[in-house]
Amino acid sequence: QVQLVESGGGLVQPGGSLRLSCSASGISFRPDVMAWYRQAPGKQRELVANINSGGSTNYADSVKGRFTISRDNGENTVYLQMNSLKPEDTAVYYCYITRGSNFNFWGQGTQVTVAS
């Protein structure tokens, strides 16, 4: 059974940092792409960042220079280091993995709240 276990969310003050982790289990392959999406109340889910198996990354303009995505291929784990957090970063953050065109899977989400 495939599982994506996310952790690291919480409440942080503006300007603070958080590190999200997502570990994939129940798969016997290395995901092609591992990604983080987020969804704020009343808004559509949006891509935050993704990373392929070769380490190439892609970021939303709104987080460039503040967030860093990385992965541990040996552990099938993806991380999102979030610095200089802003209130507008408040959302549920979802982990997402894909392999080819036939497999994709979402995590259950972890809440990130940026507020003073």
Secondary structure, DSSP 8 states (H G I E B T S, - for coil): --EEEEE--EEE-TT--EEEEEEEES-SS--SEEEEEEE-TTS--EEEEEEETT--EEE-GGGTTTEEEEEETTTTEEEEEE-S--GGG-EEEEEEEEETTTEEEE---EEEEE--
